[in-house]
C-alpha cells in the first residue's frame, strides 16, 4: 500500500463503493456482503490524507460512515456499527472546526452548522438504538437526552425522537424492564408535547396509557398513584373507551371504595358509551369481586338499553351475573321471559342463543360436579326448550348425552335410553354417543350390544380424533373412554366386553403407562380362562391375541422415556412381570412349537430391560435355547431351500448369542459342567452342517479338543454329519472313532451301546454294496472287527443280531476281495466270518452247515480260479 498514491486509493475506494451499489446480474451477493464492501471502501478512503483535507472529503466520509453504521445496525452487528458512528462523530467535529475557521457569510454559516447538527442528531439517535439493543441503558439515555437538548435548534426532528422513545418504551416493556420503559415513555410524552402540531393528542394519550400499564405491571401497589395520574392525563389528552377501561382496571387494583367506583361508572354512563363497553365494565367489576357495584351498574344498563335492539345481550349478562350471585330463582324468571319471547317470535340472534346455551350448560355442569344431578337436569331442560324440530344439530345430540349421563346417575334407565336414542339419531358416530350406548347395554346385561358399541367406538377413534368436550371424560383424551368402558364392564361382570375394550385401549393409546396397565389387566383377565381351555383353534387364536398384546408392551417399553414417563425402576419392574408371563405362556404352548418360540423370544427381549444378574442370564439362555430348537426343527422340515436357510440362519444367531451368555456364566465357575453346553454344540454343528458352512471344519477343531464330551455326543455328531442335506462321512467316522475310544476307556462297558457304535463305524467304513473301500483302509477296518470279536469273546451279553451282522459283513467283504482277485484277503475275511459263526447261539445251527459249504466252495474256487462263477452267488445278507 505504501507504493500506491492517495489518488489511486481514493479512486479504488470510490469505484468499490459504487460497484457495491450497482452490483447484480450474475453476481450472487447478499446484503451483508454488500455492507462489507461498503465498509472496506470507507476504510480505504479514511487511509487517504486527502480525504480530511477538504470539507467535501470529510462530508463524504461522514455520509459513508453514517450509512454503513445504519446498515450494520440493521443486521445486528452493533460493535462495528458503533465504530462507524464514532468515526462519523469525529469527522463531524473536524468539519465543524473547518466551518468556524473559514470566513463565510453569516447566513450560509448558520445553514451549514444546522446541517452538521442534523447529521450529529442522526448519529446520536442511531447510537441510542445500538445501545438499547445491547442493553446499555445509561449510554442510550445520554444519547437521547443530547438529542432532546438539540431540539430547540432542530424542531423538525421532534416527531422522530418522540417515536424513537416510544419504540424504546414498547420494546423494554416487552422484556419486563419496567423502570427503563417508564423513562422512555415519559421522554416520549415530554418530547411529543414540545411540538403538538406534529404530535396528535391520540398519540400522546396512547403513550400515557402505555405508561400507566407499565406502572401497573411494575408494581401496582407502589406505583398506583403514578398509573392513575398517567391514565387521567391520557383521558384529558384524548378520551376514548380504552382509556376509560384502563382507568377502571387501575381503580380496581387499589383500595378504591365502592362509592368511588360507583362515581366512576356513572361518569361512563354520562358519556353515553356503547352497550358493549358498558357490559365489559360490568364484567370487569364482577371479575374483581365488586359484585354490588357491578350488579347495580348492570341493573342500570338493563333499564337504559331495555328498549334497544341489544336488550337480549343485556338480559343474558344479567342472568349470568344472577347465577354467579346464586340468585337462581330470579335467574329462572328471566329465563322464562326469554322462553316466552322466543315462543312468540321475538327470538335471540344465533350468537346470543349460543351464549344462553353456554350459560345454562355451565350452570348444569357446576351442579353435576357436586353430584346434584336433578338440578343439572333442570338447567339442561331449559336449554332443550329452545330447540325446535328443524333446528336439531350436533349440540342437540351433545345435550341429550349430557342429560343421559344425569339420568344414569339418578338410575332412571328408561329416560337415559330415550336421551341416548335421540343422540344416536343425530350423531351416531360420536365417541360419547357410543359410550353411553355401551353403558346402558352393560347395565341391561346385553353383551352383544355392548360389544358392538365398543367396536363402533374403536372405529370412530381410528377414523378421526374426537373434538367433543362433553360432561365426562378427560379433555383431549378420547382413549380414556376405552379405559372407563373396560372398568365399567369388569365392575358389571362383562368379561368379554372388558377384554375387547382393554385390547383397543392398548392399541390406540399414546400414553406409555396406560398401554402397559391395559395389557396387564387384559392378561390377568384372560390367562385363567386360557389355562382351562383344551387344545383347539379357539385357544390358538387367544394365544395369538396375547402374543400381539405382549409385542405391543415390548414396543412401549422400548420407547425413550422422560420425566413424565416410566422411571428406570418402573421399567425394570414392568419388564420382569411381562418376561415371566411370556415364559409361562411359552410353556403352555408345548403343542405349538412355532408360537412357543415367539413367546420365548419375547421373554428374552423383555429380559433385556432387566439387570443382567445370574437369574436373568440363565433365563435368557434358556429362552434362546428353546427358540433355537424350534428354528432348527423348522429348518429340518422346510419344504424349500430358501425356508431352510432362513430358519437355520436364525437358529445360528440364537445359538451364538446363547454361547456368549454361556461363556459369561462359565467365568463364574458355577456352570462349567452345564449340559446346555453340549446341546448348544450339537445344535451349532447341525446348523452349520446343513448350511454347508465353510467354517464347519474350524468349528470342529475346537470341539475335538473338549475334554468333557461323552460317547453319546460323538455318536450324535456322527448321525448329524450324515443326515440330509449334510453329507460329511469323514466327520462321522472321526466322531464314531472318538466314541469307540471312550467306550474302551470305561471300566464297565455298556455292551449294547458299544455294539451299536461298532456297527455304525464299520457300516460307514465299508457300506453295504460298496464297490470300493477308499473311505477307510481295510487294515483299519479289520482292527474294528478284531476289537468287536475280542469283546464278544469276553462277554456273554453281546447282542446276537450284532454278531450275525458282523459275520455277514466280514463274509461279504471277503467276497468283495475275491471279485478283485485278492485271494489271500478273501480267505482272511471269510475265515473271520467263520470265527464270528462260532459265537452264535440260536442262529448257529441255521448258518453253520451253509457257511461251511460256502467256505469249501470258496476254497475250491480259489484253487481252481473260478472267481467269476463264485462271485455271482457269494454275497450274503442277514435275510439269507
C-alpha positions in Angstrom: 0.0 0.0 0.0 3.0 2.3 0.7 3.7 2.4 -3.1 0.1 3.4 -4.0 -0.7 7.1 -4.1 -3.7 8.6 -2.2 -5.3 9.4 -5.5 -5.2 5.8 -6.6 -6.5 4.6 -3.2 -9.3 7.2 -3.4 -10.2 6.0 -6.9 -10.3 2.4 -5.8 -12.5 3.2 -2.8 -15.0 5.2 -4.8 -15.2 2.5 -7.5 -15.7 -0.2 -4.9 -18.4 1.8 -3.2 -20.3 2.4 -6.5 -19.8 -1.1 -7.7 -21.4 -2.4 -4.4 -24.3 -0.1 -5.0 -25.0 -1.4 -8.5 -23.9 -5.0 -8.1 -26.3 -7.5 -9.7 -26.6 -9.7 -12.8 -24.8 -12.9 -12.4 -23.2 -11.9 -9.0 -24.9 -13.7 -6.1 -24.0 -11.2 -3.3 -26.3 -10.9 -0.2 -26.9 -7.7 1.7 -24.3 -8.4 4.4 -21.6 -8.9 1.8 -22.6 -5.6 0.2 -22.2 -3.9 3.6 -18.8 -5.4 3.9 -17.8 -4.0 0.5 -19.0 -0.5 1.6 -17.1 -0.9 4.9 -13.9 -1.8 3.0 -14.4 1.2 0.7 -14.8 3.5 3.6 -11.7 2.2 5.3 -9.7 2.7 2.2 -10.9 6.2 1.9 -10.1 7.0 5.5 -6.4 6.0 4.8 -6.1 8.9 2.4 -4.9 12.1 4.0 -6.6 14.0 1.2 -10.0 12.8 2.5 -9.5 15.0 5.6 -8.0 18.0 3.7 -11.3 19.3 2.3 -14.8 19.8 3.6 -16.1 17.8 0.7 -13.9 14.9 1.6 -14.9 15.0 5.2 -18.6 15.2 4.3 -18.2 12.2 2.1 -16.6 10.2 4.9 -19.5 11.3 7.3 -22.1 10.2 4.8 -20.4 6.8 4.3 -19.9 6.1 8.0 -23.4 7.0 8.9 -24.8 4.8 6.1 -22.6 1.9 6.9 -23.3 2.2 10.6 -27.0 2.1 9.9 -26.6 -1.0 7.7 -24.5 -2.8 10.4 -27.1 -1.8 13.0 -29.9 -3.3 10.8 -28.1 -6.7 10.5 -27.3 -6.8 14.3 -23.5 -6.2 14.2 -23.6 -3.5 16.9 -19.9 -3.3 17.6 -18.9 -2.4 14.1 -21.9 -0.1 13.9 -20.6 1.8 16.9 -17.2 2.0 15.4 -18.7 3.6 12.2 -20.8 6.1 14.3 -17.8 7.1 16.4 -15.8 7.8 13.2 -18.8 9.8 11.9 -18.8 11.9 15.1 -15.0 12.5 14.8 -15.4 13.7 11.2 -18.4 15.9 12.2 -16.2 17.6 14.8 -13.5 18.2 12.2 -16.0 19.6 9.8 -17.4 21.9 12.4 -13.9 23.2 13.2 -13.3 23.9 9.5 -16.6 25.7 9.2 -15.7 28.0 12.0 -12.2 28.7 10.8 -13.2 29.8 7.3 -14.8 33.1 6.6 -18.3 32.8 5.2 -21.5 35.0 5.2 -23.4 34.6 8.5 -26.5 33.1 6.9 -24.5 30.5 5.0 -22.5 29.6 8.1 -25.7 29.1 10.1 -27.2 26.8 7.5 -24.1 24.7 7.3 -23.9 24.4 11.1 -27.6 23.3 11.1 -26.7 20.6 8.5 -23.8 19.4 10.7 -26.1 19.3 13.8 -28.8 17.4 11.9 -26.2 14.8 11.0 -25.0 14.7 14.6 -28.6 14.2 15.7 -29.0 11.3 13.4 -25.8 9.7 14.6 -26.8 10.1 18.3 -30.2 8.5 17.6 -28.5 5.6 15.9 -26.1 5.3 18.8 -29.1 5.2 21.1 -30.6 2.4 19.1 -27.4 0.4 19.2 -27.1 0.9 23.0 -30.7 -0.2 23.6 -30.1 -3.3 21.5 -27.0 -4.1 23.6 -28.9 -3.4 26.9 -26.8 -0.3 27.7 -29.5 1.9 29.2 -27.1 4.6 30.5 -25.4 5.2 27.2 -28.7 5.1 25.3 -30.3 7.7 27.7 -27.3 10.0 27.4 -27.6 10.0 23.6 -31.4 10.7 23.7 -31.0 13.5 26.2 -28.3 15.1 24.0 -30.8 14.8 21.1 -33.5 16.4 23.2 -31.3 19.3 24.0 -30.8 19.9 20.3 -34.5 20.1 19.5 -34.6 23.8 20.2 -32.4 24.2 17.2 -33.8 21.3 15.2 -37.6 21.4 15.9 -38.3 19.4 12.7 -36.7 16.3 14.4 -39.1 16.3 17.4 -41.5 13.8 15.8 -38.8 11.3 15.0 -37.3 11.5 18.6 -40.8 11.2 20.1 -41.5 7.9 18.1 -37.9 6.6 18.8 -38.5 6.9 22.6 -42.0 5.3 22.2 -40.5 2.3 20.4 -37.8 2.0 23.1 -40.6 2.0 25.7 -42.6 -0.7 24.0 -39.5 -2.9 23.5 -38.3 -2.6 27.1 -41.8 -3.2 28.5 -42.0 -6.5 26.5 -38.7 -7.5 28.1 -40.1 -6.7 31.6 -37.7 -3.8 32.0 -40.3 -1.6 33.6 -38.0 1.1 35.0 -36.4 1.7 31.7 -39.7 1.6 29.9 -41.1 4.2 32.2 -38.2 6.5 31.4 -38.6 6.1 27.6 -42.4 6.6 27.7 -42.1 9.7 29.9 -39.5 11.1 27.5 -41.7 10.3 24.5 -44.6 12.2 26.1 -42.4 15.2 27.1 -40.9 15.4 23.6 -44.3 15.0 21.9 -45.7 17.9 23.9 -42.9 20.1 22.6 -44.5 20.1 19.1 -48.2 19.5 19.3 -48.6 20.4 15.7 -46.8 17.2 14.6 -47.9 15.0 17.5 -51.6 14.3 17.6 -53.4 14.1 21.0 -54.4 10.5 20.2 -50.7 9.6 20.1 -49.9 11.4 23.4 -52.9 9.6 25.0 -51.6 6.2 23.7 -48.1 6.9 25.2 -49.7 7.8 28.6 -51.9 4.7 28.6 -48.9 2.5 27.9 -47.0 4.3 30.7 -49.9 3.7 33.1 -50.0 0.0 32.1 -46.2 -0.2 32.7 -46.6 1.2 36.2 -49.3 -1.5 36.9 -47.1 -4.3 35.6 -44.1 -3.0 37.5 -45.7 -2.8 41.0 -49.4 -1.9 41.1 -49.2 -1.1 44.8 -46.1 1.1 44.8 -46.9 2.9 41.6 -50.7 3.0 41.8 -50.8 6.8 42.0 -48.5 7.3 39.1 -50.5 4.8 37.0 -53.8 6.7 37.9 -52.3 10.1 37.1 -50.9 8.8 33.8 -54.3 7.4 32.7 -56.2 10.6 33.9 -53.7 12.7 31.9 -54.3 10.4 28.9 -58.0 10.8 29.1 -57.6 14.6 29.2 -55.4 14.5 26.1 -57.9 12.2 24.3 -60.9 10.5 25.9 -61.8 7.1 24.5 -63.1 3.7 25.7 -59.7 2.2 26.0 -58.6 4.9 28.5 -61.8 4.6 30.5 -61.5 0.8 30.7 -57.8 1.1 31.8 -58.8 3.7 34.5 -61.4 1.2 35.8 -58.7 -1.5 35.9 -56.4 0.8 37.8 -59.1 1.8 40.3 -59.8 -1.9 40.9 -56.2 -2.6 41.7 -56.2 -0.1 44.5 -58.2 0.2 47.7 -60.9 2.2 45.9 -64.2 2.2 47.8 -67.5 1.1 46.2 -68.7 4.7 46.3 -65.7 5.9 44.3 -66.2 3.1 41.8 -69.9 3.9 41.5 -69.0 7.5 40.7 -66.6 6.3 38.0 -69.2 4.1 36.4 -71.8 6.8 36.5 -69.4 9.0 34.7 -69.2 6.4 32.0 -73.0 6.4 31.7 -73.0 10.2 31.3 -70.5 9.9 28.5 -73.1 7.8 26.5 -70.6 4.9 25.9 -71.9 2.0 23.8 -73.6 -1.0 25.3 -70.7 -3.5 24.7 -68.3 -1.2 26.5 -70.7 -0.9 29.5 -71.1 -4.7 29.6 -67.4 -5.1 29.6 -67.1 -2.7 32.6 -69.8 -4.7 34.4 -67.9 -7.9 33.8 -64.7 -6.4 34.9 -66.3 -5.3 38.2 -67.7 -8.8 38.7 -64.4 -10.4 38.0 -62.7 -8.3 40.7 -65.3 -9.3 43.2 -67.1 -5.9 43.2 -70.4 -7.6 42.7 -72.5 -5.0 44.4 -71.2 -2.2 42.2 -71.2 -4.4 39.1 -74.7 -5.7 39.6 -76.0 -2.2 40.3 -74.4 -0.9 37.2 -75.8 -3.9 35.2 -79.3 -3.1 36.5 -79.0 0.5 35.3 -77.7 -0.7 31.9 -80.6 -3.2 31.7 -83.1 -0.4 32.2 -81.3 2.1 29.9 -81.0 -0.3 26.9 -84.2 -2.2 27.6 -86.0 -0.8 24.5 -83.0 -1.1 22.2 -82.3 -4.0 19.8 -79.5 -5.1 22.1 -81.8 -5.8 25.1 -81.1 -9.6 24.7 -77.4 -9.1 25.3 -78.1 -7.1 28.5 -80.6 -9.7 29.7 -78.2 -12.6 29.2 -75.4 -10.9 31.1 -77.9 -10.1 33.8 -78.9 -13.8 34.0 -75.2 -14.8 34.1 -74.5 -12.4 36.9 -77.6 -13.6 38.8 -76.4 -17.1 38.6 -72.9 -16.1 39.8 -74.6 -14.4 42.8 -76.6 -17.7 43.5 -79.9 -15.8 42.8 -81.2 -18.8 40.9 -84.9 -18.0 41.3 -84.7 -14.6 39.8 -82.5 -16.0 37.0 -85.1 -18.6 36.2 -87.7 -15.9 36.0 -85.6 -14.1 33.4 -85.0 -17.3 31.5 -88.8 -17.9 31.4 -89.2 -14.4 30.0 -86.7 -15.3 27.2 -88.6 -18.6 26.5 -91.9 -16.7 26.3 -90.4 -14.2 23.9 -88.8 -17.0 21.9 -92.1 -18.8 21.5 -93.9 -15.6 20.4 -91.5 -14.8 17.6 -89.0 -12.5 19.4 -86.1 -14.8 19.2 -82.5 -14.1 20.1 -79.8 -13.9 17.4 -77.7 -17.1 16.8 -74.8 -15.6 18.7 -76.9 -14.7 21.7 -78.6 -18.1 21.6 -75.1 -19.8 21.8 -74.3 -17.5 24.7 -77.5 -18.5 26.5 -76.8 -22.2 26.0 -73.3 -21.8 27.4 -74.7 -20.0 30.5 -77.2 -22.9 31.0 -74.7 -25.6 30.4 -72.1 -24.1 32.6 -74.7 -23.9 35.4 -75.7 -27.5 34.8 -72.1 -28.6 34.8 -71.4 -27.0 38.2 -74.5 -28.8 39.6 -73.3 -32.1 38.1 -69.8 -31.7 39.6 -71.3 -31.5 43.1 -73.5 -34.6 42.2 -76.8 -32.6 42.2 -78.0 -34.4 39.0 -81.6 -33.4 39.4 -80.7 -29.7 39.4 -78.4 -30.2 36.4 -81.3 -31.8 34.5 -83.4 -28.7 35.1 -80.8 -26.4 33.5 -80.4 -28.8 30.6 -84.1 -28.9 30.2 -84.2 -25.1 29.9 -81.7 -25.4 27.1 -83.7 -28.2 25.4 -86.8 -25.9 25.3 -85.1 -23.6 22.9 -84.7 -26.3 20.2 -87.3 -26.7 17.5 -87.6 -29.9 15.4 -86.0 -28.2 12.4 -83.0 -26.9 14.5 -81.5 -30.2 15.6 -77.7 -30.2 15.4 -74.7 -31.7 17.0 -75.1 -29.6 20.0 -78.6 -31.0 20.4 -77.0 -34.5 20.4 -74.5 -33.4 23.0 -77.3 -32.0 25.2 -79.1 -35.4 25.0 -75.9 -37.2 26.0 -75.4 -34.9 29.0 -79.0 -35.5 30.1 -78.5 -39.2 29.6 -75.5 -39.1 31.9 -77.6 -37.4 34.6 -80.4 -39.9 34.2 -77.9 -42.8 34.6 -76.6 -41.3 37.8 -80.2 -41.0 39.0 -80.7 -44.6 38.0 -83.5 -43.6 35.6 -82.6 -46.1 32.9 -85.6 -45.7 30.6 -85.2 -41.9 30.4 -81.5 -42.4 29.8 -82.2 -44.8 26.9 -84.6 -42.2 25.3 -82.0 -39.5 25.5 -79.2 -41.7 24.1 -81.6 -42.8 21.3 -82.0 -39.2 20.3 -78.3 -38.6 20.5 -77.7 -41.6 18.3 -80.3 -40.4 15.8 -78.5 -37.1 15.3 -74.8 -38.0 16.0 -74.3 -41.8 15.7 -70.5 -41.6 15.0 -69.7 -39.7 18.2 -67.5 -41.4 20.7 -69.6 -40.3 23.6 -72.8 -41.5 22.0 -71.3 -44.9 21.6 -70.0 -44.8 25.2 -73.5 -44.2 26.6 -75.0 -46.9 24.3 -72.3 -49.2 25.7 -73.0 -48.3 29.4 -76.7 -48.9 29.0 -76.1 -52.2 27.3 -73.8 -53.4 30.1 -76.3 -52.3 32.7 -79.0 -54.3 30.9 -76.6 -57.3 30.5 -76.8 -57.1 26.7 -73.2 -58.3 25.9 -73.8 -58.4 22.2 -75.0 -54.8 22.1 -72.2 -53.6 24.4 -69.5 -55.4 22.3 -70.9 -53.8 19.1 -70.8 -50.3 20.8 -67.1 -50.9 21.8 -66.3 -51.9 18.2 -68.0 -48.8 16.8 -66.3 -46.6 19.4 -62.9 -48.0 18.3 -63.8 -47.4 14.6 -64.6 -43.8 15.4 -61.3 -43.3 17.3 -59.5 -44.8 14.3 -61.2 -42.6 11.7 -60.6 -39.3 13.4 -59.8 -37.7 16.8 -63.0 -36.6 18.6 -63.1 -32.9 19.4 -66.1 -33.2 21.7 -66.0 -31.7 25.1 -68.8 -33.5 26.9 -69.5 -33.6 30.5 -67.5 -36.8 31.2 -64.1 -38.0 30.1 -60.8 -36.0 30.2 -60.5 -33.4 27.6 -58.2 -34.2 24.7 -58.1 -37.9 25.6 -60.7 -39.9 23.8 -59.0 -43.2 24.5 -59.8 -42.5 28.2 -63.3 -43.6 27.2 -62.0 -47.1 26.4 -60.4 -47.2 29.9 -63.7 -46.2 31.5 -65.5 -48.7 29.4 -63.2 -51.6 30.4 -63.5 -50.6 34.1 -67.3 -50.4 33.9 -67.6 -53.8 32.1 -65.4 -55.5 34.7 -67.4 -54.0 37.5 -70.6 -55.4 35.9 -69.2 -58.8 35.1 -69.0 -58.4 31.4 -65.5 -60.0 30.9 -65.6 -60.5 27.1 -66.6 -56.9 26.6 -63.9 -55.7 29.0 -61.3 -57.7 27.1 -62.2 -56.0 23.9 -62.1 -52.6 25.5 -58.7 -53.3 27.0 -57.3 -54.6 23.7 -58.4 -51.4 21.9 -57.1 -49.2 24.6 -53.6 -50.8 24.4 -53.8 -50.5 20.6 -54.7 -46.8 20.4 -53.4 -45.1 23.5 -50.3 -43.0 23.2 -49.7 -43.0 26.9 -46.9 -45.5 27.7 -48.1 -46.3 31.3 -51.7 -46.6 30.2 -50.9 -49.1 27.5 -48.8 -51.3 29.9 -51.6 -51.1 32.5 -54.2 -52.1 30.0 -52.2 -55.1 28.7 -51.5 -56.3 32.3 -55.2 -56.1 33.1 -56.1 -57.9 29.9 -53.6 -60.7 30.7 -54.9 -61.1 34.2 -58.4 -61.5 32.9 -57.6 -63.9 30.0 -54.8 -66.1 31.5 -57.1 -68.1 33.9 -59.5 -68.7 31.1 -56.8 -70.0 28.7 -55.3 -72.3 31.3 -58.6 -74.2 31.4 -59.1 -74.3 27.6 -58.4 -77.6 25.7 -56.1 -77.6 22.7 -58.3 -76.1 19.9 -58.4 -73.5 17.2 -60.0 -71.1 19.7 -57.1 -71.5 22.1 -54.7 -70.8 19.3 -56.5 -67.6 18.5 -56.4 -66.5 22.1 -52.6 -67.2 22.2 -52.1 -65.2 19.0 -54.0 -62.3 20.6 -51.9 -62.4 23.7 -48.8 -62.5 21.6 -49.9 -59.3 19.8 -50.5 -57.6 23.2 -47.1 -58.6 24.6 -45.4 -57.4 21.5 -47.2 -54.1 21.9 -46.0 -54.0 25.5 -42.4 -54.6 24.3 -42.7 -51.7 21.8 -43.8 -49.4 24.6 -41.1 -50.5 26.9 -38.6 -49.9 24.1 -39.6 -46.3 23.6 -37.4 -43.5 25.1 -38.7 -42.3 28.4 -38.6 -38.9 30.0 -39.5 -37.4 33.3 -43.3 -37.8 32.7 -43.0 -41.4 31.5 -41.8 -44.6 33.2 -38.8 -44.3 35.6 -35.9 -46.7 35.1 -37.0 -48.7 38.2 -40.6 -48.9 37.0 -39.5 -50.1 33.6 -37.5 -52.9 35.1 -40.4 -54.0 37.2 -42.8 -53.9 34.2 -40.3 -55.9 32.1 -39.9 -58.5 34.9 -43.6 -59.0 35.0 -44.1 -59.3 31.3 -41.0 -61.6 31.0 -42.4 -64.1 33.4 -45.8 -64.0 31.7 -44.3 -64.6 28.3 -42.3 -67.5 29.7 -45.4 -69.1 31.3 -47.3 -68.8 28.1 -44.4 -70.4 26.1 -44.5 -73.3 28.5 -48.2 -73.8 27.9 -47.7 -73.9 24.1 -45.8 -77.2 24.0 -48.2 -78.5 21.4 -47.5 -75.5 19.1 -43.7 -75.0 18.8 -43.9 -72.0 16.5 -45.9 -69.9 18.8 -44.0 -71.3 21.8 -40.8 -69.9 20.1 -42.4 -66.4 19.8 -43.2 -66.3 23.5 -39.7 -67.4 24.4 -38.2 -64.8 22.2 -40.5 -62.2 23.7 -39.4 -63.3 27.2 -35.8 -62.9 26.1 -36.4 -59.4 24.7 -38.2 -58.3 27.9 -35.4 -59.6 30.0 -33.0 -57.2 28.2 -34.6 -54.4 30.2 -33.7 -56.1 33.4 -30.3 -56.1 35.2 -28.0 -58.9 33.9 -27.8 -60.9 37.1 -27.4 -64.6 37.2 -31.1 -65.4 37.2 -31.8 -63.2 34.2 -28.8 -64.6 32.3 -30.0 -68.2 32.8 -33.5 -67.2 31.7 -32.1 -65.5 28.6 -30.0 -68.6 27.8 -33.0 -70.9 28.2 -35.2 -68.8 26.0 -32.7 -68.7 23.2 -32.0 -72.4 23.5 -35.7 -73.2 23.2 -36.1 -70.8 20.3 -33.1 -72.3 18.5 -34.5 -75.8 19.0 -37.8 -74.7 17.3 -36.0 -73.0 14.4 -33.8 -76.0 13.9 -36.8 -78.3 13.8 -38.4 -75.9 11.3 -35.3 -76.0 9.2 -35.4 -79.8 9.2 -39.0 -79.8 7.9 -38.7 -76.9 5.5 -40.1 -77.6 2.1 -37.8 -75.2 0.2 -34.1 -74.4 0.3 -34.9 -70.8 1.0 -37.1 -71.5 4.0 -34.5 -74.0 5.3 -31.7 -71.4 5.1 -33.9 -68.8 6.8 -34.7 -71.0 9.7 -31.2 -72.4 10.1 -29.6 -68.9 9.9 -31.9 -67.6 12.6 -31.1 -70.6 14.8 -27.4 -70.0 14.3 -27.8 -66.4 15.5 -29.7 -67.6 18.6 -27.1 -70.3 19.3 -24.2 -67.8 19.1 -25.9 -65.4 21.5 -26.6 -68.3 23.8 -23.0 -69.3 23.6 -21.9 -65.8 24.6 -24.2 -65.9 27.7 -22.9 -69.4 28.5 -19.3 -68.4 28.3 -20.0 -65.4 30.6 -21.7 -67.7 33.1 -18.8 -70.1 32.9 -16.5 -67.4 34.1 -18.3 -67.6 37.5 -17.2 -71.3 37.7 -20.7 -72.4 38.5 -21.7 -73.7 35.2 -18.6 -75.5 33.9 -20.4 -78.8 33.5 -23.7 -77.5 32.3 -25.4 -80.0 29.9 -26.7 -77.0 28.0 -23.2 -76.5 26.5 -23.3 -80.0 24.9 -26.7 -79.3 23.5 -25.6 -76.0 22.0 -22.6 -77.7 20.5 -24.8 -80.3 18.8 -27.3 -77.6 17.6 -24.5 -75.4 16.2 -22.9 -78.4 14.4 -26.2 -79.4 12.9 -27.0 -75.9 11.7 -23.5 -75.4 10.2 -23.6 -78.9 8.6 -27.0 -78.3 7.0 -26.0 -74.9 5.8 -22.8 -76.3 4.3 -20.9 -73.8 6.3 -17.2 -73.4 5.1 -16.3 -72.7 8.8 -17.5 -76.2 9.9 -14.1 -77.8 10.0 -12.6 -74.9 12.1 -15.6 -75.1 14.4 -14.9 -78.9 14.9 -11.3 -78.4 15.6 -12.1 -76.9 19.0 -14.8 -79.5 19.6 -12.5 -82.4 19.2 -10.3 -81.0 22.0 -13.1 -80.6 24.5 -12.3 -82.9 27.5 -15.8 -83.5 28.9 -17.7 -84.8 25.9 -19.4 -88.1 26.2 -19.8 -91.0 23.8 -23.4 -90.1 23.2 -22.3 -86.6 21.9 -19.9 -88.1 19.5 -22.4 -90.6 18.2 -25.0 -87.8 17.7 -22.4 -85.8 15.7 -21.9 -88.8 13.5 -25.6 -89.1 12.9 -26.0 -85.4 12.1 -23.0 -85.4 9.8 -24.8 -87.9 7.5 -28.3 -86.5 7.8 -29.5 -84.9 4.6 -28.8 -82.4 3.2 -25.5 -82.7 5.1 -23.0 -85.4 4.0 -19.8 -85.4 5.9 -18.7 -89.1 6.1 -15.1 -88.3 7.3 -16.5 -86.2 10.2 -18.9 -89.1 11.1 -16.0 -91.5 11.1 -13.9 -89.3 13.3 -16.8 -88.9 15.8 -17.5 -92.6 15.9 -13.8 -93.4 16.4 -13.7 -91.0 19.4 -16.9 -92.5 20.8 -15.5 -96.0 20.4 -12.3 -94.9 22.2 -14.3 -93.5 25.1 -16.2 -96.8 25.3 -12.9 -98.7 25.7 -11.8 -96.4 28.5 -14.9 -97.1 30.6 -14.4 -99.5 33.5 -17.7 -101.2 32.8 -18.6 -101.1 29.1 -22.2 -100.9 28.1 -22.1 -103.7 25.6 -25.4 -102.7 23.9 -24.3 -99.2 23.2 -20.8 -100.3 22.3 -22.2 -102.8 19.7 -24.3 -100.1 18.1 -21.3 -97.8 17.9 -19.2 -100.5 16.4 -22.0 -101.3 13.9 -22.2 -97.7 12.7 -18.5 -97.3 12.4 -18.0 -100.5 10.4 -21.0 -99.8 8.2 -19.7 -96.2 7.5 -16.2 -97.6 6.7 -17.5 -100.4 4.5 -21.0 -99.6 3.3 -23.3 -102.4 2.1 -22.9 -103.0 -1.7 -19.7 -100.8 -1.8 -17.6 -101.1 -4.9 -14.6 -99.8 -3.2 -13.2 -99.2 0.3 -11.4 -96.0 -0.2 -13.2 -94.3 2.8 -11.2 -96.2 5.3 -8.2 -98.6 4.8 -9.1 -102.3 5.2 -6.4 -102.8 7.7 -8.1 -100.3 10.0 -11.5 -101.8 9.4 -10.0 -105.3 10.2 -8.9 -103.8 13.5 -12.5 -102.9 14.3 -13.7 -106.4 13.6 -10.9 -107.9 15.7 -11.9 -105.4 18.5 -15.5 -106.5 18.3 -14.5 -110.2 18.3 -12.4 -109.6 21.4 -15.3 -108.1 23.3 -17.6 -110.9 22.1 -15.1 -113.5 23.4 -15.1 -111.8 26.8 -18.8 -111.2 27.4 -21.9 -113.1 27.1 -24.1 -110.0 26.7 -23.1 -109.0 23.2 -26.3 -108.9 21.1 -26.5 -112.0 18.9 -28.0 -110.0 16.0 -24.9 -107.7 16.0 -22.7 -110.8 15.9 -24.7 -112.2 13.0 -24.4 -108.8 11.2 -20.6 -108.8 11.8 -20.4 -112.3 10.4 -22.3 -111.4 7.3 -20.3 -108.1 6.9 -16.9 -109.8 7.1 -18.0 -112.6 4.7 -19.3 -110.1 2.1 -16.0 -108.2 2.4 -14.2 -111.4 1.6 -16.3 -111.9 -1.5 -15.6 -108.3 -2.5 -11.9 -109.1 -2.2 -12.4 -112.3 -4.3 -14.0 -110.1 -7.0 -10.9 -108.1 -7.1 -8.7 -111.2 -7.3 -7.2 -110.6 -3.9 -7.4 -114.2 -2.8 -5.3 -114.0 0.3 -7.6 -111.2 1.7 -10.6 -113.2 0.6 -9.6 -116.2 2.6 -8.7 -114.0 5.6 -12.1 -112.1 5.7 -14.2 -115.3 5.1 -12.2 -117.0 7.8 -13.1 -114.1 10.1 -16.7 -114.7 9.3 -16.4 -118.3 10.5 -14.9 -117.1 13.8 -18.0 -114.9 14.3 -20.1 -118.0 13.5 -18.6 -119.8 16.4 -20.1 -117.2 18.8 -23.6 -117.5 17.5 -26.1 -119.4 19.7 -29.7 -119.5 18.5 -28.7 -118.7 14.9 -25.7 -121.0 14.7 -27.5 -124.2 13.7 -29.2 -122.3 10.8 -26.0 -120.9 9.4 -23.3 -123.4 10.3 -23.9 -126.0 7.6 -24.4 -123.4 4.9 -21.4 -121.4 5.9 -19.1 -124.4 5.9 -20.4 -125.5 2.5 -19.8 -122.0 1.1 -16.4 -121.7 2.6 -15.5 -125.2 1.0 -16.7 -123.9 -2.4 -14.7 -120.7 -1.9 -11.5 -122.7 -1.1 -12.1 -124.8 -4.2 -12.8 -121.8 -6.3 -9.6 -120.3 -5.1 -7.8 -123.4 -6.1 -9.4 -123.7 -9.5 -9.5 -119.9 -10.1 -13.3 -119.9 -10.6 -13.7 -116.4 -9.2 -16.4 -115.1 -11.6 -18.7 -118.1 -11.0 -18.4 -117.8 -7.3 -18.7 -114.0 -7.2 -22.2 -114.2 -8.8 -23.6 -116.1 -5.8 -21.3 -115.5 -2.9 -22.7 -112.3 -1.2 -24.7 -112.8 1.9 -27.2 -110.8 3.9 -28.8 -111.5 7.2 -32.0 -112.4 5.4 -30.2 -115.3 3.7 
